[in-house]
Amino acid sequence: MLLSRYELWADIWFQEVSMQTLVAKYEDDPPGVVFTFLVSGEKVWGWVPQDKLEVLAGQQLSIQGCIETYHTHRDKIQRFVLKQKQQQESRQESLTSRLIKGLLEAWR
């Protein structure tokens, strides 16, 4: 299974845990997969380098393996999460300002 650098979403199910994967490019790092899953209601992040994706696609992952992946790549995951939050906030601000501008113009 070959994956490009572009965003690719997929649902992966194992045991009773659901994960969404996202291929992302980290600055100078090679592309990898960021995934989230819920354990007892708590969201846990993980990251797998692209050269390991065939393992991810071809086999079931254990919760322990995901947690180990999270701890190994914690800095990259936190940078990714922060970047995603900043992009989302920027999009929301842009949408809100356009909405307010449109309402003001309609009011006139």
N, C-alpha and C positions, 0 to 999 in steps of 0.2 A: 504494500500500500504506500504510494508516494503522495506526499502532501506538499503543497507549495507554501510560499511565505505569506500568501493572502489568508485572510480570515476564513476559517472553516469551522462550522459548528456541527457537533454530532452528540447524540445522546448515547451514553454507555451505561449499561445496567450490570451490576454484579451483586450477588447476595441480595440484600434489600436496600442497597445504597445506589442512588442515582447520581451520575456525574455529567456535567456539560463540559465539553472540551473546546478550547479556542487556540488556534495556532497564532502565535504572536512573534514579533521580531523585537528583541531586546537590544537596543543600541548596537554594540559590536558583537553581541553574543549570537550564537546560531539560533535559528527559529526553534521553538519548542511548543509544547502543549500546556496550557494552563487549564486546570479543571477545578470545579468546586463540587463538594458533596456534603450531605448532611449526616452527622452522626449524633444521635440523641438530640436532635434539634439544633445543633451547633454547626455553623458553616465552616468547613475546612478547605483550605486551598492547597493545590499541588501543582507541580510543574515537571514535565518530562522533556528532555532534549529531543530534537527531531530524529536523530539517528536511533533513538530507542522506540520510535512510534510503532514499528511493526510489532514489537512486544506488546505495546498498549492495545493495538488493534486486534492482535491474534489471540490474546490470552486474557483471562479474568485477572484483575488486580485484587490484591488483598487490602483490607483497610490498613493493616500495619505497613504495607509497602507504600501506600499513599502518604501516610503520616511521615514515614522516613523521607520520602521525596520532598514533602513540605519542609522538613527541617533542613535538608541538604540545600535547598534552593530558596530559602526564606527571603533573602534580600531581593532576588529577582522577582519573586511573587509580590512582595510589598511594593516594589517600584511599579510593577504592572497594575496593581490595584489602585495605587495613587494616581497613576496616569489615566486610568479609566474613569475614576471619580472626577478628575479635573476636566476631562473631555465632556463628561455628562453635565457637569455644572456649567461649563461654557455654552453647551447647546441649550440648556434650560434658560440661561440668562439671555441668550440671543432670541429665543422664542418669546420670552416674556417681554423684552424690549420692543420686538416687532408687534406684539399684540397690543401693548400700551400705545405705541405710535399709531397703529391702525384705529384704535378706539378714539384717540384724540382727534385724528383727522375726520373720523365719522361724526364726532360731536360738533365739529365746526360746521 
